[in-house]
Amino acid sequence: GKRGEQWISVKDEDYDCYESMLHVACYLAQTLGEQTLVFLRDKPSVETLALRLNGLVDLPPVREAIEELQSFEESMARELLLKLLRKGIGIHHADLAFEERELIERYLKKGDILLLCATSTLTQGVNLSAKNVLLDRRRWDFSKKHKKPHLLDITRAQHQNMGGRVARYGFPHEFGRSILFSTSSFHLTTYKNYYIEGDFEDLTPPLSRETMDKPVLNLIASEKCATPEEVYTFLQATFTGFAVWSKAMIPEDFQKRV
Protein backbone atom coordinates (compact mmCIF):
# COMPACT_ATOMS: atom_id res chain seq x y z
CA GLY A 1 0.00 0.00 0.00
CA LYS A 2 0.92 3.68 0.08
CA ARG A 3 1.92 5.38 3.34
CA GLY A 4 -0.66 7.76 4.73
CA GLU A 5 -3.32 6.38 2.41
CA GLN A 6 -6.90 6.49 3.69
CA TRP A 7 -8.55 3.09 3.34
CA ILE A 8 -12.12 1.90 3.60
CA SER A 9 -13.49 -0.26 6.39
CA VAL A 10 -15.35 -3.35 5.22
CA LYS A 11 -17.35 -5.70 7.40
CA ASP A 12 -16.56 -9.15 6.07
CA GLU A 13 -19.46 -11.61 6.24
CA ASP A 14 -18.11 -14.26 3.88
CA TYR A 15 -15.31 -16.65 4.81
CA ASP A 16 -14.03 -16.59 1.23
CA CYS A 17 -13.95 -12.79 1.36
CA TYR A 18 -16.10 -12.22 -1.73
CA GLU A 19 -18.11 -9.51 0.02
CA SER A 20 -14.92 -7.65 0.89
CA MET A 21 -13.62 -8.03 -2.66
CA LEU A 22 -16.89 -6.61 -3.98
CA HIS A 23 -16.78 -3.46 -1.87
CA VAL A 24 -13.05 -2.86 -2.29
CA ALA A 25 -13.32 -3.28 -6.09
CA CYS A 26 -16.14 -0.69 -6.15
CA TYR A 27 -14.11 1.71 -4.01
CA LEU A 28 -10.96 1.46 -6.14
CA ALA A 29 -12.66 1.62 -9.53
CA GLN A 30 -15.65 3.90 -8.84
CA THR A 31 -14.44 6.23 -6.05
CA LEU A 32 -10.73 6.43 -6.94
CA GLY A 33 -11.15 5.85 -10.68
CA GLU A 34 -8.32 3.31 -10.75
CA GLN A 35 -8.07 0.32 -13.06
CA THR A 36 -8.64 -2.84 -11.03
CA LEU A 37 -8.32 -6.57 -11.76
CA VAL A 38 -10.19 -9.13 -9.65
CA PHE A 39 -8.77 -12.66 -9.94
CA LEU A 40 -11.24 -15.42 -9.03
CA ARG A 41 -11.10 -19.20 -8.86
CA ASP A 42 -13.48 -20.16 -11.68
CA LYS A 43 -15.82 -18.99 -14.45
CA PRO A 44 -19.05 -18.99 -12.32
CA SER A 45 -17.35 -16.81 -9.68
CA VAL A 46 -16.11 -14.42 -12.39
CA GLU A 47 -19.54 -13.97 -13.96
CA THR A 48 -21.42 -13.80 -10.64
CA LEU A 49 -19.15 -11.14 -9.16
CA ALA A 50 -19.10 -9.16 -12.42
CA LEU A 51 -22.92 -9.08 -12.50
CA ARG A 52 -23.04 -7.96 -8.87
CA LEU A 53 -20.55 -5.19 -9.66
CA ASN A 54 -22.69 -4.25 -12.65
CA GLY A 55 -25.44 -3.24 -10.24
CA LEU A 56 -23.14 -1.27 -7.94
CA VAL A 57 -20.89 0.83 -10.18
CA ASP A 58 -21.51 3.35 -12.93
CA LEU A 59 -18.21 3.54 -14.78
CA PRO A 60 -17.81 5.08 -18.24
CA PRO A 61 -19.08 2.70 -20.96
CA VAL A 62 -16.43 1.21 -23.25
CA ARG A 63 -18.11 2.51 -26.40
CA GLU A 64 -15.52 1.42 -28.99
CA ALA A 65 -15.43 -2.12 -27.58
CA ILE A 66 -19.24 -2.27 -27.56
CA GLU A 67 -19.42 -1.14 -31.19
CA GLU A 68 -16.79 -3.70 -32.21
CA LEU A 69 -18.42 -6.51 -30.20
CA GLN A 70 -21.80 -5.95 -31.86
CA SER A 71 -20.32 -7.25 -35.12
CA PHE A 72 -19.37 -10.57 -33.46
CA GLU A 73 -21.46 -13.71 -33.80
CA GLU A 74 -24.41 -13.76 -31.43
CA SER A 75 -23.89 -15.78 -28.24
CA MET A 76 -24.70 -15.71 -24.55
CA ALA A 77 -21.12 -14.62 -23.81
CA ARG A 78 -21.42 -11.70 -26.24
CA GLU A 79 -24.66 -10.51 -24.64
CA LEU A 80 -23.11 -10.69 -21.17
CA LEU A 81 -20.04 -8.76 -22.33
CA LEU A 82 -22.22 -6.06 -23.92
CA LYS A 83 -24.17 -5.66 -20.68
CA LEU A 84 -21.01 -5.37 -18.58
CA LEU A 85 -19.09 -3.11 -20.96
CA ARG A 86 -21.90 -0.56 -20.76
CA LYS A 87 -20.84 -0.14 -17.11
CA GLY A 88 -17.10 -0.19 -17.83
CA ILE A 89 -16.71 -3.80 -16.63
CA GLY A 90 -15.05 -6.71 -18.42
CA ILE A 91 -14.61 -10.44 -17.83
CA HIS A 92 -11.91 -12.82 -19.02
CA HIS A 93 -11.93 -16.63 -18.82
CA ALA A 94 -11.19 -19.64 -21.01
CA ASP A 95 -14.82 -20.14 -22.11
CA LEU A 96 -14.85 -16.88 -24.06
CA ALA A 97 -14.07 -17.12 -27.76
CA PHE A 98 -10.55 -16.14 -28.79
CA GLU A 99 -11.68 -12.91 -30.44
CA GLU A 100 -13.69 -11.98 -27.33
CA ARG A 101 -10.68 -12.49 -25.05
CA GLU A 102 -8.48 -10.55 -27.46
CA LEU A 103 -10.94 -7.64 -27.48
CA ILE A 104 -11.05 -7.53 -23.67
CA GLU A 105 -7.23 -7.65 -23.43
CA ARG A 106 -6.88 -4.85 -25.97
CA TYR A 107 -9.31 -2.44 -24.28
CA LEU A 108 -7.95 -3.31 -20.85
CA LYS A 109 -4.47 -2.40 -22.09
CA LYS A 110 -5.81 0.89 -23.49
CA GLY A 111 -7.24 1.68 -20.05
CA ASP A 112 -10.85 1.84 -21.25
CA ILE A 113 -11.97 -1.10 -19.08
CA LEU A 114 -11.62 0.06 -15.48
CA LEU A 115 -12.84 -3.09 -13.74
CA LEU A 116 -12.12 -6.64 -14.85
CA CYS A 117 -13.06 -9.98 -13.27
CA ALA A 118 -10.89 -12.84 -14.52
CA THR A 119 -9.59 -16.31 -13.87
CA SER A 120 -5.86 -16.95 -13.79
CA THR A 121 -5.89 -17.52 -17.57
CA LEU A 122 -5.23 -13.78 -17.87
CA THR A 123 -1.76 -14.32 -16.35
CA GLN A 124 -0.74 -16.95 -18.89
CA GLY A 125 1.18 -15.37 -21.75
CA VAL A 126 -0.63 -12.02 -21.50
CA ASN A 127 1.50 -8.99 -20.62
CA LEU A 128 -1.07 -6.72 -19.01
CA SER A 129 -0.95 -4.43 -16.01
CA ALA A 130 -3.34 -2.55 -13.73
CA LYS A 131 -3.21 -0.21 -10.77
CA ASN A 132 -4.81 -2.75 -8.43
CA VAL A 133 -5.14 -6.52 -8.23
CA LEU A 134 -7.55 -8.27 -5.85
CA LEU A 135 -6.82 -11.94 -5.24
CA ASP A 136 -9.02 -14.89 -4.34
CA ARG A 137 -6.79 -16.95 -2.07
CA ARG A 138 -8.43 -20.26 -3.09
CA ARG A 139 -8.01 -22.27 -6.28
CA TRP A 140 -9.38 -25.49 -7.75
CA ASP A 141 -7.16 -28.55 -8.02
CA PHE A 142 -7.95 -32.05 -9.26
CA SER A 143 -7.25 -34.89 -6.85
CA LYS A 144 -5.92 -37.95 -8.70
CA LYS A 145 -6.51 -40.02 -5.57
CA HIS A 146 -10.18 -39.10 -5.09
CA LYS A 147 -10.93 -38.42 -8.78
CA LYS A 148 -12.63 -35.09 -8.14
CA PRO A 149 -11.77 -31.36 -7.84
CA HIS A 150 -11.19 -29.71 -4.48
CA LEU A 151 -10.21 -26.29 -3.17
CA LEU A 152 -6.66 -25.40 -2.12
CA ASP A 153 -4.91 -22.18 -1.15
CA ILE A 154 -3.04 -20.50 -4.00
CA THR A 155 0.71 -21.09 -3.98
CA ARG A 156 3.27 -18.39 -3.35
CA ALA A 157 4.27 -18.56 -7.02
CA GLN A 158 0.66 -18.04 -8.12
CA HIS A 159 0.30 -15.14 -5.70
CA GLN A 160 3.46 -13.57 -7.15
CA ASN A 161 2.30 -14.12 -10.73
CA MET A 162 -1.20 -12.67 -10.29
CA GLY A 163 -0.10 -9.94 -7.88
CA GLY A 164 2.69 -9.05 -10.30
CA ARG A 165 0.13 -7.54 -12.67
CA VAL A 166 0.46 -4.26 -10.75
CA ALA A 167 3.09 -1.59 -11.39
CA ARG A 168 4.86 -3.62 -14.07
CA TYR A 169 7.98 -2.28 -15.75
CA GLY A 170 7.12 -0.23 -18.82
CA PHE A 171 3.60 0.62 -17.61
CA PRO A 172 2.76 4.12 -16.35
CA HIS A 173 1.54 3.31 -12.80
CA GLU A 174 3.38 5.19 -10.07
CA PHE A 175 2.63 2.40 -7.59
CA GLY A 176 0.22 -0.49 -7.37
CA ARG A 177 -1.72 -2.50 -4.83
CA SER A 178 -1.86 -6.30 -4.72
CA ILE A 179 -4.55 -7.18 -2.18
CA LEU A 180 -5.12 -10.58 -0.57
CA PHE A 181 -8.07 -10.71 1.83
CA SER A 182 -8.05 -12.21 5.32
CA THR A 183 -10.80 -12.80 7.85
CA SER A 184 -8.78 -12.41 11.06
CA SER A 185 -5.52 -11.06 12.45
CA PHE A 186 -4.27 -14.66 12.64
CA HIS A 187 -4.86 -15.15 8.91
CA LEU A 188 -3.27 -11.78 8.23
CA THR A 189 -0.05 -12.82 9.97
CA THR A 190 -0.11 -16.27 8.37
CA TYR A 191 -0.56 -14.91 4.84
CA LYS A 192 2.12 -12.27 5.33
CA ASN A 193 4.63 -14.86 6.57
CA TYR A 194 3.89 -17.19 3.67
CA TYR A 195 3.07 -15.03 0.65
CA ILE A 196 5.25 -11.99 1.34
CA GLU A 197 8.17 -13.27 3.39
CA GLY A 198 8.18 -17.01 2.67
CA ASP A 199 10.19 -19.03 0.17
CA PHE A 200 8.87 -20.29 -3.14
CA GLU A 201 7.65 -23.87 -3.32
CA ASP A 202 9.97 -26.55 -4.70
CA LEU A 203 9.49 -27.27 -8.38
CA THR A 204 7.82 -30.63 -8.98
CA PRO A 205 8.65 -32.47 -12.23
CA PRO A 206 5.29 -32.66 -14.05
CA LEU A 207 5.91 -35.79 -16.14
CA SER A 208 6.41 -39.46 -15.25
CA ARG A 209 7.23 -42.72 -16.96
CA GLU A 210 3.58 -43.74 -16.64
CA THR A 211 2.31 -40.63 -18.43
CA MET A 212 5.02 -40.38 -21.07
CA ASP A 213 2.70 -41.42 -23.91
CA LYS A 214 0.76 -38.13 -23.98
CA PRO A 215 3.74 -35.74 -24.38
CA VAL A 216 5.27 -38.09 -26.98
CA LEU A 217 2.04 -38.08 -29.01
CA ASN A 218 1.74 -34.29 -28.65
CA LEU A 219 5.29 -33.79 -29.93
CA ILE A 220 4.54 -35.93 -32.98
CA ALA A 221 1.06 -34.50 -33.66
CA SER A 222 2.33 -30.92 -33.43
CA GLU A 223 5.15 -31.81 -35.86
CA LYS A 224 7.66 -30.55 -33.32
CA CYS A 225 9.49 -33.85 -33.58
CA ALA A 226 9.63 -36.02 -36.71
CA THR A 227 11.96 -38.84 -35.64
CA PRO A 228 12.51 -40.93 -32.49
CA GLU A 229 15.87 -39.22 -32.02
CA GLU A 230 14.23 -35.79 -31.99
CA VAL A 231 11.73 -37.01 -29.37
CA TYR A 232 14.59 -38.33 -27.18
CA THR A 233 16.47 -35.04 -27.45
CA PHE A 234 13.41 -32.92 -26.70
CA LEU A 235 12.27 -34.92 -23.65
CA GLN A 236 15.77 -35.11 -22.22
CA ALA A 237 15.94 -31.29 -22.35
CA THR A 238 12.76 -30.86 -20.26
CA PHE A 239 12.89 -30.25 -16.52
CA THR A 240 11.63 -33.79 -15.85
CA GLY A 241 14.21 -35.20 -18.26
CA PHE A 242 17.03 -33.32 -16.56
CA ALA A 243 15.90 -33.78 -12.95
CA VAL A 244 14.42 -37.31 -13.05
CA TRP A 245 14.79 -39.38 -16.20
CA SER A 246 18.52 -38.75 -16.70
CA LYS A 247 19.11 -40.07 -13.16
CA ALA A 248 16.49 -42.84 -12.98
CA MET A 249 16.97 -44.46 -16.39
CA ILE A 250 19.92 -45.39 -18.55
CA PRO A 251 19.69 -44.10 -22.16
CA GLU A 252 18.66 -47.51 -23.53
CA ASP A 253 15.84 -47.85 -20.99
CA PHE A 254 14.69 -44.30 -21.72
CA GLN A 255 14.62 -44.89 -25.49
CA LYS A 256 12.76 -48.16 -25.05
CA ARG A 257 10.16 -46.46 -22.85
CA VAL A 258 9.64 -43.66 -25.41
C-alpha positions in Angstrom: 0.0 0.0 0.0 0.9 3.7 0.1 1.9 5.4 3.3 -0.7 7.8 4.7 -3.3 6.4 2.4 -6.9 6.5 3.7 -8.6 3.1 3.3 -12.1 1.9 3.6 -13.5 -0.3 6.4 -15.3 -3.4 5.2 -17.4 -5.7 7.4 -16.6 -9.1 6.1 -19.5 -11.6 6.2 -18.1 -14.3 3.9 -15.3 -16.7 4.8 -14.0 -16.6 1.2 -14.0 -12.8 1.4 -16.1 -12.2 -1.7 -18.1 -9.5 0.0 -14.9 -7.7 0.9 -13.6 -8.0 -2.7 -16.9 -6.6 -4.0 -16.8 -3.5 -1.9 -13.1 -2.9 -2.3 -13.3 -3.3 -6.1 -16.1 -0.7 -6.1 -14.1 1.7 -4.0 -11.0 1.5 -6.1 -12.7 1.6 -9.5 -15.7 3.9 -8.8 -14.4 6.2 -6.0 -10.7 6.4 -6.9 -11.1 5.8 -10.7 -8.3 3.3 -10.7 -8.1 0.3 -13.1 -8.6 -2.8 -11.0 -8.3 -6.6 -11.8 -10.2 -9.1 -9.7 -8.8 -12.7 -9.9 -11.2 -15.4 -9.0 -11.1 -19.2 -8.9 -13.5 -20.2 -11.7 -15.8 -19.0 -14.5 -19.1 -19.0 -12.3 -17.4 -16.8 -9.7 -16.1 -14.4 -12.4 -19.5 -14.0 -14.0 -21.4 -13.8 -10.6 -19.2 -11.1 -9.2 -19.1 -9.2 -12.4 -22.9 -9.1 -12.5 -23.0 -8.0 -8.9 -20.6 -5.2 -9.7 -22.7 -4.2 -12.6 -25.4 -3.2 -10.2 -23.1 -1.3 -7.9 -20.9 0.8 -10.2 -21.5 3.3 -12.9 -18.2 3.5 -14.8 -17.8 5.1 -18.2 -19.1 2.7 -21.0 -16.4 1.2 -23.3 -18.1 2.5 -26.4 -15.5 1.4 -29.0 -15.4 -2.1 -27.6 -19.2 -2.3 -27.6 -19.4 -1.1 -31.2 -16.8 -3.7 -32.2 -18.4 -6.5 -30.2 -21.8 -5.9 -31.9 -20.3 -7.3 -35.1 -19.4 -10.6 -33.5 -21.5 -13.7 -33.8 -24.4 -13.8 -31.4 -23.9 -15.8 -28.2 -24.7 -15.7 -24.5 -21.1 -14.6 -23.8 -21.4 -11.7 -26.2 -24.7 -10.5 -24.6 -23.1 -10.7 -21.2 -20.0 -8.8 -22.3 -22.2 -6.1 -23.9 -24.2 -5.7 -20.7 -21.0 -5.4 -18.6 -19.1 -3.1 -21.0 -21.9 -0.6 -20.8 -20.8 -0.1 -17.1 -17.1 -0.2 -17.8 -16.7 -3.8 -16.6 -15.0 -6.7 -18.4 -14.6 -10.4 -17.8 -11.9 -12.8 -19.0 -11.9 -16.6 -18.8 -11.2 -19.6 -21.0 -14.8 -20.1 -22.1 -14.9 -16.9 -24.1 -14.1 -17.1 -27.8 -10.6 -16.1 -28.8 -11.7 -12.9 -30.4 -13.7 -12.0 -27.3 -10.7 -12.5 -25.1 -8.5 -10.6 -27.5 -10.9 -7.6 -27.5 -11.1 -7.5 -23.7 -7.2 -7.6 -23.4 -6.9 -4.8 -26.0 -9.3 -2.4 -24.3 -7.9 -3.3 -20.9 -4.5 -2.4 -22.1 -5.8 0.9 -23.5 -7.2 1.7 -20.1 -10.8 1.8 -21.3 -12.0 -1.1 -19.1 -11.6 0.1 -15.5 -12.8 -3.1 -13.7 -12.1 -6.6 -14.9 -13.1 -10.0 -13.3 -10.9 -12.8 -14.5 -9.6 -16.3 -13.9 -5.9 -16.9 -13.8 -5.9 -17.5 -17.6 -5.2 -13.8 -17.9 -1.8 -14.3 -16.4 -0.7 -17.0 -18.9 1.2 -15.4 -21.8 -0.6 -12.0 -21.5 1.5 -9.0 -20.6 -1.1 -6.7 -19.0 -0.9 -4.4 -16.0 -3.3 -2.5 -13.7 -3.2 -0.2 -10.8 -4.8 -2.7 -8.4 -5.1 -6.5 -8.2 -7.6 -8.3 -5.8 -6.8 -11.9 -5.2 -9.0 -14.9 -4.3 -6.8 -17.0 -2.1 -8.4 -20.3 -3.1 -8.0 -22.3 -6.3 -9.4 -25.5 -7.7 -7.2 -28.5 -8.0 -7.9 -32.1 -9.3 -7.3 -34.9 -6.9 -5.9 -37.9 -8.7 -6.5 -40.0 -5.6 -10.2 -39.1 -5.1 -10.9 -38.4 -8.8 -12.6 -35.1 -8.1 -11.8 -31.4 -7.8 -11.2 -29.7 -4.5 -10.2 -26.3 -3.2 -6.7 -25.4 -2.1 -4.9 -22.2 -1.2 -3.0 -20.5 -4.0 0.7 -21.1 -4.0 3.3 -18.4 -3.3 4.3 -18.6 -7.0 0.7 -18.0 -8.1 0.3 -15.1 -5.7 3.5 -13.6 -7.1 2.3 -14.1 -10.7 -1.2 -12.7 -10.3 -0.1 -9.9 -7.9 2.7 -9.0 -10.3 0.1 -7.5 -12.7 0.5 -4.3 -10.7 3.1 -1.6 -11.4 4.9 -3.6 -14.1 8.0 -2.3 -15.8 7.1 -0.2 -18.8 3.6 0.6 -17.6 2.8 4.1 -16.3 1.5 3.3 -12.8 3.4 5.2 -10.1 2.6 2.4 -7.6 0.2 -0.5 -7.4 -1.7 -2.5 -4.8 -1.9 -6.3 -4.7 -4.6 -7.2 -2.2 -5.1 -10.6 -0.6 -8.1 -10.7 1.8 -8.1 -12.2 5.3 -10.8 -12.8 7.8 -8.8 -12.4 11.1 -5.5 -11.1 12.5 -4.3 -14.7 12.6 -4.9 -15.1 8.9 -3.3 -11.8 8.2 0.0 -12.8 10.0 -0.1 -16.3 8.4 -0.6 -14.9 4.8 2.1 -12.3 5.3 4.6 -14.9 6.6 3.9 -17.2 3.7 3.1 -15.0 0.6 5.2 -12.0 1.3 8.2 -13.3 3.4 8.2 -17.0 2.7 10.2 -19.0 0.2 8.9 -20.3 -3.1 7.7 -23.9 -3.3 10.0 -26.6 -4.7 9.5 -27.3 -8.4 7.8 -30.6 -9.0 8.6 -32.5 -12.2 5.3 -32.7 -14.0 5.9 -35.8 -16.1 6.4 -39.5 -15.2 7.2 -42.7 -17.0 3.6 -43.7 -16.6 2.3 -40.6 -18.4 5.0 -40.4 -21.1 2.7 -41.4 -23.9 0.8 -38.1 -24.0 3.7 -35.7 -24.4 5.3 -38.1 -27.0 2.0 -38.1 -29.0 1.7 -34.3 -28.6 5.3 -33.8 -29.9 4.5 -35.9 -33.0 1.1 -34.5 -33.7 2.3 -30.9 -33.4 5.2 -31.8 -35.9 7.7 -30.5 -33.3 9.5 -33.9 -33.6 9.6 -36.0 -36.7 12.0 -38.8 -35.6 12.5 -40.9 -32.5 15.9 -39.2 -32.0 14.2 -35.8 -32.0 11.7 -37.0 -29.4 14.6 -38.3 -27.2 16.5 -35.0 -27.4 13.4 -32.9 -26.7 12.3 -34.9 -23.7 15.8 -35.1 -22.2 15.9 -31.3 -22.4 12.8 -30.9 -20.3 12.9 -30.2 -16.5 11.6 -33.8 -15.9 14.2 -35.2 -18.3 17.0 -33.3 -16.6 15.9 -33.8 -12.9 14.4 -37.3 -13.0 14.8 -39.4 -16.2 18.5 -38.7 -16.7 19.1 -40.1 -13.2 16.5 -42.8 -13.0 17.0 -44.5 -16.4 19.9 -45.4 -18.6 19.7 -44.1 -22.2 18.7 -47.5 -23.5 15.8 -47.8 -21.0 14.7 -44.3 -21.7 14.6 -44.9 -25.5 12.8 -48.2 -25.1 10.2 -46.5 -22.9 9.6 -43.7 -25.4 
